[in-house]
Amino acid sequence: MVPDSSWSQQVAALAEEGACALAAAPNEIALREVYARYGGQKGSVKRAVSEAIARAPKEEKRTVGQTGNGALERIETAFASRLAALADAARARDLERSVDVTLPGRAPRIGHLHPITHARREIEQIFARLGFALATGPEVETDFHNFEALAIPKDHPARDMQDTFYLAQGSDLLLRTHTLPVQIRTMLAGPPPIRIICPGAVYRRDDDPTHSPMFHQVEGLVVEERVTFADLKGTLLHFCQAFLGPATRLRLRPSFFPFTEPSAEVDISCVFCGGTGCRTCKGGGWIELGGAGMVDPEVFRQVAYDPEKYNGFAFGFGIDRMAMLKYRINDIRRLYEGDQRLSEQFG
Amino acid sequence: MKASVHWLRELSGCDLDAAAIAETLTAAGLEVEGMTSLGAGLAGVIAAEVRAQRPHPQADKLTLVDVFDGEAVTQVVCGAPNVPAAGGRVAWARPGARLPSGLTLTAKEVRGVLSPGMLCAPDELGLSDEHAGILILDAGTPPGTDVAELLQLPDTILEVNVTPNRPDCLGHLGLARELAALVPGAKLRSLEVDLTRWESEREIRGLAEVILEDPTGCLRYTARVIEGVTVRPSPLPMQVRLARLGIRAINNIVDATNLGLLETGHPLHAFDLDRLTRQTVVVRRARAGEKIVTLDGQERSLTPQDLAICDPEWPVAIAGVMGGRDSEVGPETTRILLESAHFAPTAIRRTAQRFALHSEASLRFERGTDPNQGVALSSQRCAVRIAKWAGGQLARGLIDRYPAPVVPHRTTLRSERTERVLGVALSPAEQVQILTSLGIDIVASDGTIQCAVPTFRPDLTREIDLIEEVARVRGYQKIPATLPPSAVAAERTAAPGDLVRDALAALGLSEVITLAFISPHQLARTQIGDAVVRLANPLREEQSVMRPSLLPGLLSALALNQRQHRGDVALFEVGATFHPVEGAAPREVLRAGLVLSGRRTGWLKGGEPIDFYDLKGIVDALLTKLRITEIAFAASSDSPWLHPGLAASVSVDGRTIGRFGELHPAIRSTWDLESGVFLLEIEVAPLASAALPRFKEAPRFPGITRDLSFFVAAGIPAAEIRSATTEASPLLESMEVLEDYRDPERVPRGQKGMLWTFHYRASDRTLTDEEVQRDHTRLTELLKTRFQLVLR
């Protein structure tokens, strides 16, 4: 007769062996393998306990069972504590990781809009808030829309082959020299009230650091029953301060354009020196921005508007120039080279 | 135009300093673009008479000069080689005198001899930059005369930008009239002269004759005769005045006409009367084949379009443009015929342009001169100057051919209209005062102001012109700044193309804007054979055709960026392309184009080289972003600029709107580009037309996925397989290609291996394996029959 105590000892020894093996497991995979051998319903400790209970005399089954439970618990505890220790160690190792935060990130490719597009958008938005709609038109224009309807006489120097690009196919077609034809087209298309701005590419036969043969202009036109030169002045002042900053001052100087009367050159206080005088403004404190004026009655006659009933004002300036002033670009040709490093600077 | 502040002050009676005058003129629309100060600070230099001279005892190049200042004789040391003989007049800066350089003179020893001050060269006086010798004054100058005053110093030369509507301001008189109107207290000096003092007994009739044959080209022709003149240099103060206004002094006769032009703005011409056949001037159109040698020595052939001043035999001047050499005033000239005329602007402009001869005279005639006061006054004043400086006498009277005199234009200003245009109320009295100050006669003023506009202001013909004058003289700066009455919000506020710009920028491409005219050579080497719109007058051959495609511009930009060692390039442009239409204006199409080259972004160093599918991904994303769904892609081998195997077309409703793919390797090498280059060009309008999105509930029940792996003929595109499956099961939600492989070791010849995954889902319940299996089997069978798939 084998005393029950030897069964108990065998179970305890097995549990001891299993607990040791668990505590020695070098990693979680090994730990789970060891546990699979000793622990759980199919492990060797459970099997040993079941066998001991089966073989034990009836009156001792209870004691053997208690010992067996203790052994099983030993395995579970050893497994859990080793698992926790391994997790702690893993976390401690994880916390040892570090990076060089000054290295660049893994960047998605980001795109950029051209500074002329940025400037044009901002100009459009400022005027949109004043109720100006957007109007566009073709870049190849007729002599009528570009010159004739604007009261620019036939022998005016601007109509010369020196200054205007003409198409080879016929002398009536040319590359528009301003976006004023869009105003003419808009007026021909319907009656007042009109409040539009016309941005777009225009072409003149110039090529030097301050002139590109293609550049961008925005022109505005308001035709209503009650608008005045004072409104023109207010509109331009509002625009310049919104675009170039609230400290910007505006100066209108009398000038001459065939399609406006009274006409004005529009100057703004120099964005570089604030008006005290510097190299850009040639010491004068002012920078020329563009032209403006009240729509000449002759233009209204061309589009069959009643100049007694309606007043109109118009203005125009270079988008390129505005962009150059705002972003301090010094050579207009930089805008048209296609260098990716240009747009990249503008977000 | 160059204007002397000294002269302007003299004519206008305005005593503002140069800066204030410049500011006043600029604010009135006569923009002063530049200012040059002359002789500022000059004081205490006087004219002195040379009495004697002897060599300096210690130095070869120095002279001791005895000068007399009207009271005493003093010895001055002088280093100049041109000390005049006794009796000559020089400019002596005495001790205490100040020069424009800032120097105050003292008595100083020069090589052992005391010199009280010095004799001045022109540059030391601030007159010019000449320093070859001392300034020699006119012989009659009284000793002791203040030299600054004599030489009209200090002075400031203004560079005035006169707009084409203001011919009256191309002379000092016109500018002075403006100043007199603009500056309180200033008053225009009268320039009328008394001729009788200078006239002889001889009548002009009989001395000369003028025949005006073309009264359209020449509205008025006047001639005066001055006899007994001696041609010599004009007085120094006049030479000085001409020089500082940019005109070279020639002789007293020519200088008098030039000074007249600068004074009144009206050009004059002097002929040697004795070199005109029968002393007769004929004003007519030139005859075909007639030639003239102009003052610049060039022989020029005239045409019947050119207005010529002739004698009875041949042309002696090109009217209003340039005189002829054969009738030029020279040293032997004793009798002058002085022309003052009005020529039609268009005739002069045409001739001046044809000869590319833009003279001071033609500039003014082209803009329009004054046939009344301009012609008369300048003739009188010039005649007197010639008589004064050349010692001649005027023949009595004037030959005046003026068949149709121009009368002042009448126009009316409603005083309340001024407020309606300007937005500021002005009393009728104030408006009348402003108009009067400009020389306009007010005929009546009772609510409406009736004006007679003098002929020197051809720009004032309408009411609006007078309103502008009121605004101009009163000052634009005094007009308030108001905003127009509020309007309803504008309907259209986004530019076409901006949606596409934003989408492409969001996809990592950077915008460029390139010139719309390109080189035909670039088109040819990009194999773009489209018909093109040509310019008649390009700046250069490389910019002579309007682009029919954005691609040459983008390839140029790519080449530039690669030259700058930027291998990874992703650029786009949105702009018009131009396409000829028979007998009509070209068609303009707004397009978007892009170019990709280099590598994918990696970390620290670049990723894999980009390939066709990077481009396709951008195209897909662009269309997704713009919500364009009804779109078809097809392989396309008909674009010569694309690699035939890596080229696709994009179509909407059966119409091709764009193409993309890898640049043809042959073109890539002619452009000398590195690595693979990927291009897209697509029309913008179809991309900007998506309907508003409609919300769809996202599915809430789980779906089931089944994969299918097979071999299929390599030529069957995925899109065909995809479209064949769409009808196979109502439960099929979507499908994707997970693999497409063609390596010969794994795939039978002519086949490709594909792995597809199909997602099944119902919107109203959780699917069972059985129903999905049923549908997936049907789909598999369908594909097997349709495409002869071999399942793996």
Interface residues (C-beta under 8 A of the other chain):
Chain A: L103 P104 R106 A107 P108 R109 I110 G111 H112 L113 H114 I116 T117 R120 R121 E124 Q125 A128 L130 G131 F132 A133 L134 A135 T136 P138 E139 V140 T142 D155 M161 F165 Y166 L167 A168 Q169 S171 L173 L175 P193 R195 I196 P199 A201 Y203 R205 D207 S212 P213 M214 V222 E224 R226 V227 T228 F229 A230 D231 K233 G234 T235 L237 H238 L250 R251 L252 R253 P254 S255 F256 E261 P262 S263 A264 E265 M294 D296 P297 N311 L335 Y336 E337 G338 D339 Q340 R341 L342 S343 E344
Chain B: T26 A27 A28 G29 E31 T163 P164 N165 R166 T346 R349 R350 R420 V421 L422 G423 V424 R462 I464 D465 I467 E468 A471 R472 Y476 Q477 I479 P480 A481 T482 L483 P484 P485 S486 A487 V488 A489 A490 E491 R492 T493 A494 A495 P496 D498 R501 D502 L504 A505 A506 L507 G508 L509 S510 E511 V512 I513 T514 L515 A516 F517 V533 R534 L535 A536 N537 P538 L539 Q543 M546 G553 L554 S556 A557 L558 L560 N561 Q564 R566 V569 A570 L571 F572 G575 A576 F578 P580 A585 P586 E588 T601 G602 W603 L604
